[in-house]
Amino acid sequence: MSEPLHIDILDHGFVELIDFMGDDRRCANAARVSVRGDTRERSDKADQGLIARLLADHHTSPFEHAVFQFKVRAPIFVVRQWMRHRFSSFNEESGRYVELVDECYTPAQFRRQVGKRMDYAFENLPPQENSELQAEVQALYRQSYDLYQKMLATGIAREHARMVLPLALYTTFYWTLNALSLMNFLHLRNHEHAQSEIRAYAAVMEDIFKEKMPWTHAAFREHWGTAMI
Ligand SMILES: Cc1cc2nc3c(=O)[nH]c(=O)nc-3n(C[C@H](O)[C@H](O)[C@H](O)COP(=O)(O)OP(=O)(O)OC[C@H]3O[C@@H](n4cnc5c(N)ncnc54)[C@H](O)[C@@H]3O)c2cc1C
């Protein structure tokens, strides 16, 4: 079997495409069954037109017939946002069963929030302050991980000891979802209102989606409304 597509993200994260089932044509043919349609090979133009029409009309169920499976490594605070996407399947490594790896996210560039609570912008921390803060944050990560190790060494259960670890710790999970759920995720998370860290992952996934399902992707970006599903 060939190696899965693997893309590194942030300082220790990645996305891997483990598997993909279906394609644009599979979704178009799923729609045609409703009129007992002929599912022999159609012209590209006919399939592209049908896909665009389906998405424009919010006839979304045919897009449940293409499925993506990813392996993702991301900081816990990112995964906490990710797991709100209920119409998808998750399996995550267990901090009860395995010792967690000493990998925490340190932003290359810290950002300041400027403005009011619901109406703000970001500005970069100046280079000197940025590197001082990086060092301070990493010292805290080291202290937390050392305490975690000390607790394990004294026999404290992994499920208890992990409570001293930061939200920036990386975790790994499998994520399986259909193209409809993926479009909902991309609409919300590859968006300027999403936090930049989860957006970095969503941008990579949108590239993969575009490569695997170019006609659906084009129709998604043209027609996806603000409350599609
Ligand atoms: C920029 C941003 C900021 C956010 N801020 C917060 C926040 O401050 N606090 C917070 O708690 N969450 C927050 N969220 C999470 C958000 O409210 C959603 O839970 C998350 O984006 C998942 O979206 P979803 O429900 O569409 O996805 P999924 O859970 O995958 O659901 C897909 C679709 O299925 C339908 N659906 C799913 N479950 C139900 C249900 N129970 N009833 C009816 N229809 C359902 C909906 O149409 C939904 O769009 C934020 C999300 C974003 C993108």
The ligand as an SDF file (V2000), in Angstrom:
LIG
                    3D

 53 58  0  0  0  0  0  0  0  0999 V2000
  -16.1040   31.0080   14.7990 C   0  0  0  0  0  0  0  0  0  0  0  0
  -16.7770   30.0370   15.7300 C   0  0  0  0  0  0  0  0  0  0  0  0
  -16.9880   30.3840   17.0500 C   0  0  0  0  0  0  0  0  0  0  0  0
  -17.6150   29.4870   17.9260 C   0  0  0  0  0  0  0  0  0  0  0  0
  -17.7940   29.8590   19.2400 N   0  0  0  0  0  0  0  0  0  0  0  0
  -18.3670   28.9860   20.0930 C   0  0  0  0  0  0  0  0  0  0  0  0
  -18.5470   29.3240   21.4720 C   0  0  0  0  0  0  0  0  0  0  0  0
  -18.1910   30.4120   21.9120 O   0  0  0  0  0  0  0  0  0  0  0  0
  -19.1200   28.4150   22.3040 N   0  0  0  0  0  0  0  0  0  0  0  0
  -19.5760   27.1970   21.8470 C   0  0  0  0  0  0  0  0  0  0  0  0
  -20.1030   26.4150   22.6290 O   0  0  0  0  0  0  0  0  0  0  0  0
  -19.4170   26.8600   20.5480 N   0  0  0  0  0  0  0  0  0  0  0  0
  -18.8330   27.6940   19.6650 C   0  0  0  0  0  0  0  0  0  0  0  0
  -18.6570   27.3290   18.3540 N   0  0  0  0  0  0  0  0  0  0  0  0
  -19.0830   25.9880   17.9410 C   0  0  0  0  0  0  0  0  0  0  0  0
  -20.3820   26.0420   17.0880 C   0  0  0  0  0  0  0  0  0  0  0  0
  -21.4800   26.5330   17.8470 O   0  0  0  0  0  0  0  0  0  0  0  0
  -20.7140   24.6370   16.5470 C   0  0  0  0  0  0  0  0  0  0  0  0
  -20.9600   23.7730   17.6370 O   0  0  0  0  0  0  0  0  0  0  0  0
  -19.5700   24.0360   15.7370 C   0  0  0  0  0  0  0  0  0  0  0  0
  -19.0970   24.9760   14.7990 O   0  0  0  0  0  0  0  0  0  0  0  0
  -20.0700   22.7900   14.9970 C   0  0  0  0  0  0  0  0  0  0  0  0
  -20.9000   23.1910   13.9400 O   0  0  0  0  0  0  0  0  0  0  0  0
  -22.1720   22.3570   13.5240 P   0  0  0  0  0  0  0  0  0  0  0  0
  -23.1270   22.2100   14.6700 O   0  0  0  0  0  0  0  0  0  0  0  0
  -22.7160   23.0080   12.2610 O   0  0  0  0  0  0  0  0  0  0  0  0
  -21.5130   20.9440   13.1120 O   0  0  0  0  0  0  0  0  0  0  0  0
  -22.0680   19.4700   13.3640 P   0  0  0  0  0  0  0  0  0  0  0  0
  -22.1740   19.1950   14.8130 O   0  0  0  0  0  0  0  0  0  0  0  0
  -21.2130   18.5730   12.5450 O   0  0  0  0  0  0  0  0  0  0  0  0
  -23.5310   19.4920   12.8130 O   0  0  0  0  0  0  0  0  0  0  0  0
  -23.7830   19.6030   11.4130 C   0  0  0  0  0  0  0  0  0  0  0  0
  -25.1810   20.1310   11.2230 C   0  0  0  0  0  0  0  0  0  0  0  0
  -26.1230   19.1720   11.7010 O   0  0  0  0  0  0  0  0  0  0  0  0
  -27.2260   19.8520   12.3000 C   0  0  0  0  0  0  0  0  0  0  0  0
  -27.2800   19.4800   13.7190 N   0  0  0  0  0  0  0  0  0  0  0  0
  -26.3090   18.8810   14.4390 C   0  0  0  0  0  0  0  0  0  0  0  0
  -26.7260   18.6620   15.6970 N   0  0  0  0  0  0  0  0  0  0  0  0
  -27.9720   19.1630   15.7640 C   0  0  0  0  0  0  0  0  0  0  0  0
  -28.9360   19.2870   16.8070 C   0  0  0  0  0  0  0  0  0  0  0  0
  -28.7020   18.8600   18.0500 N   0  0  0  0  0  0  0  0  0  0  0  0
  -30.1140   19.8540   16.5310 N   0  0  0  0  0  0  0  0  0  0  0  0
  -30.3940   20.3040   15.2770 C   0  0  0  0  0  0  0  0  0  0  0  0
  -29.5250   20.2610   14.2430 N   0  0  0  0  0  0  0  0  0  0  0  0
  -28.3410   19.6910   14.4940 C   0  0  0  0  0  0  0  0  0  0  0  0
  -26.9910   21.3470   12.1470 C   0  0  0  0  0  0  0  0  0  0  0  0
  -27.6290   21.7720   10.9760 O   0  0  0  0  0  0  0  0  0  0  0  0
  -25.4830   21.4220   11.9730 C   0  0  0  0  0  0  0  0  0  0  0  0
  -25.0620   22.5710   11.2610 O   0  0  0  0  0  0  0  0  0  0  0  0
  -18.0450   28.2090   17.4690 C   0  0  0  0  0  0  0  0  0  0  0  0
  -17.8400   27.8840   16.1320 C   0  0  0  0  0  0  0  0  0  0  0  0
  -17.2140   28.7700   15.2700 C   0  0  0  0  0  0  0  0  0  0  0  0
  -16.9840   28.3580   13.8210 C   0  0  0  0  0  0  0  0  0  0  0  0
  1  2  1  0
  2  3  1  0
  2 52  2  0
  3  4  2  0
  4  5  1  0
  4 50  1  0
  5  6  2  0
  6  7  1  0
  6 13  1  0
  7  8  2  0
  7  9  1  0
  9 10  1  0
 10 11  2  0
 10 12  1  0
 12 13  2  0
 13 14  1  0
 14 15  1  0
 14 50  1  0
 15 16  1  0
 16 17  1  0
 16 18  1  0
 18 19  1  0
 18 20  1  0
 20 21  1  0
 20 22  1  0
 22 23  1  0
 23 24  1  0
 24 25  2  0
 24 26  1  0
 24 27  1  0
 27 28  1  0
 28 29  2  0
 28 30  1  0
 28 31  1  0
 31 32  1  0
 32 33  1  0
 33 34  1  0
 33 48  1  0
 34 35  1  0
 35 36  1  0
 35 46  1  0
 36 37  1  0
 36 45  1  0
 37 38  2  0
 38 39  1  0
 39 40  1  0
 39 45  2  0
 40 41  1  0
 40 42  2  0
 42 43  1  0
 43 44  2  0
 44 45  1  0
 46 47  1  0
 46 48  1  0
 48 49  1  0
 50 51  2  0
 51 52  1  0
 52 53  1  0
M  END
$$$$
